[in-house]
């Protein structure tokens, strides 16, 4: 995966906030079913990659597997 060093400046941030506020103000929202399916998919993704998450937390923060589970994964 390639990462870019694009700078996210205040002008871009302001534009994004403006766009998000307009969308929110329009009343357009996703259905309960869609939101629920997204949460279930996220839960499945976390469960499928739990070991990868544990390894990353140990590598970055020296967190044990139990500490990672309690504080980051299950919390």
ZALOMAR-95845 format. One record per residue (C-alpha): residue number from 1; residue in one letter; x, y, z. Coordinates in Angstrom, 3 decimals, padded with zeros to 6 digits. Layout:
# residues N
node k=NUM | r=a | east=X | north=Y | up=Z $
...
//
This chain:
# residues 75
node k=1 | r=x | east=000.000 | north=000.000 | up=000.000 $
node k=2 | r=x | east=001.424 | north=003.347 | up=-001.004 $
node k=3 | r=x | east=001.092 | north=006.308 | up=001.302 $
node k=4 | r=x | east=001.199 | north=009.877 | up=000.162 $
node k=5 | r=x | east=002.504 | north=012.804 | up=002.119 $
node k=6 | r=x | east=-000.454 | north=014.985 | up=001.209 $
node k=7 | r=x | east=-000.944 | north=017.806 | up=003.680 $
node k=8 | r=x | east=-004.428 | north=018.224 | up=005.079 $
node k=9 | r=x | east=-004.586 | north=021.967 | up=005.548 $
node k=10 | r=x | east=-007.131 | north=024.147 | up=007.328 $
node k=11 | r=x | east=-008.788 | north=025.158 | up=004.063 $
node k=12 | r=x | east=-009.479 | north=021.515 | up=003.160 $
node k=13 | r=x | east=-010.665 | north=020.817 | up=006.692 $
node k=14 | r=x | east=-013.062 | north=023.766 | up=006.576 $
node k=15 | r=x | east=-014.443 | north=022.620 | up=003.240 $
node k=16 | r=x | east=-014.943 | north=019.088 | up=004.544 $
node k=17 | r=x | east=-016.749 | north=020.349 | up=007.651 $
node k=18 | r=x | east=-018.973 | north=022.551 | up=005.463 $
node k=19 | r=x | east=-019.852 | north=019.592 | up=003.226 $
node k=20 | r=x | east=-020.557 | north=017.342 | up=006.194 $
node k=21 | r=x | east=-022.772 | north=019.964 | up=007.845 $
node k=22 | r=x | east=-024.740 | north=020.391 | up=004.609 $
node k=23 | r=x | east=-025.246 | north=016.636 | up=004.346 $
node k=24 | r=x | east=-026.320 | north=016.409 | up=007.984 $
node k=25 | r=x | east=-028.639 | north=019.397 | up=007.583 $
node k=26 | r=x | east=-030.290 | north=017.849 | up=004.536 $
node k=27 | r=x | east=-031.747 | north=015.063 | up=006.667 $
node k=28 | r=x | east=-030.191 | north=012.344 | up=004.499 $
node k=29 | r=x | east=-029.252 | north=009.429 | up=006.691 $
node k=30 | r=x | east=-028.608 | north=005.752 | up=006.216 $
node k=31 | r=x | east=-031.171 | north=003.233 | up=007.339 $
node k=32 | r=x | east=-030.985 | north=001.347 | up=010.614 $
node k=33 | r=x | east=-030.465 | north=-001.859 | up=008.654 $
node k=34 | r=x | east=-027.504 | north=-000.401 | up=006.781 $
node k=35 | r=x | east=-025.886 | north=000.903 | up=009.974 $
node k=36 | r=x | east=-026.467 | north=-002.416 | up=011.716 $
node k=37 | r=x | east=-024.916 | north=-004.347 | up=008.827 $
node k=38 | r=x | east=-021.866 | north=-002.039 | up=008.905 $
node k=39 | r=x | east=-021.391 | north=-002.628 | up=012.630 $
node k=40 | r=x | east=-021.668 | north=-006.387 | up=012.153 $
node k=41 | r=x | east=-019.115 | north=-006.238 | up=009.330 $
node k=42 | r=x | east=-016.763 | north=-004.225 | up=011.551 $
node k=43 | r=x | east=-017.143 | north=-006.759 | up=014.358 $
node k=44 | r=x | east=-016.351 | north=-009.591 | up=011.931 $
node k=45 | r=x | east=-013.298 | north=-007.720 | up=010.644 $
node k=46 | r=x | east=-011.997 | north=-007.209 | up=014.184 $
node k=47 | r=x | east=-012.548 | north=-010.865 | up=015.034 $
node k=48 | r=x | east=-010.832 | north=-012.027 | up=011.835 $
node k=49 | r=x | east=-007.801 | north=-009.805 | up=012.467 $
node k=50 | r=x | east=-007.568 | north=-010.024 | up=016.240 $
node k=51 | r=x | east=-004.096 | north=-011.550 | up=016.126 $
node k=52 | r=x | east=-002.850 | north=-008.843 | up=013.745 $
node k=53 | r=x | east=-004.284 | north=-006.176 | up=016.044 $
node k=54 | r=x | east=-002.601 | north=-007.798 | up=019.052 $
node k=55 | r=x | east=000.745 | north=-007.912 | up=017.231 $
node k=56 | r=x | east=000.484 | north=-004.262 | up=016.192 $
node k=57 | r=x | east=-000.413 | north=-003.138 | up=019.717 $
node k=58 | r=x | east=002.493 | north=-005.131 | up=021.131 $
node k=59 | r=x | east=004.881 | north=-003.764 | up=018.508 $
node k=60 | r=x | east=003.763 | north=-000.142 | up=018.887 $
node k=61 | r=x | east=002.821 | north=000.071 | up=022.566 $
node k=62 | r=x | east=004.241 | north=-003.088 | up=024.186 $
node k=63 | r=x | east=000.724 | north=-004.160 | up=025.170 $
node k=64 | r=x | east=000.229 | north=-007.766 | up=026.191 $
node k=65 | r=x | east=-002.424 | north=-009.857 | up=024.467 $
node k=66 | r=x | east=-004.731 | north=-009.680 | up=027.495 $
node k=67 | r=x | east=-004.238 | north=-005.933 | up=027.874 $
node k=68 | r=x | east=-004.928 | north=-005.444 | up=024.161 $
node k=69 | r=x | east=-008.105 | north=-007.494 | up=024.321 $
node k=70 | r=x | east=-009.486 | north=-005.781 | up=027.415 $
node k=71 | r=x | east=-008.566 | north=-002.218 | up=026.463 $
node k=72 | r=x | east=-008.709 | north=-002.157 | up=022.681 $
node k=73 | r=x | east=-010.567 | north=-005.086 | up=021.187 $
node k=74 | r=x | east=-013.368 | north=-005.983 | up=023.591 $
node k=75 | r=x | east=-013.702 | north=-002.566 | up=025.219 $
//
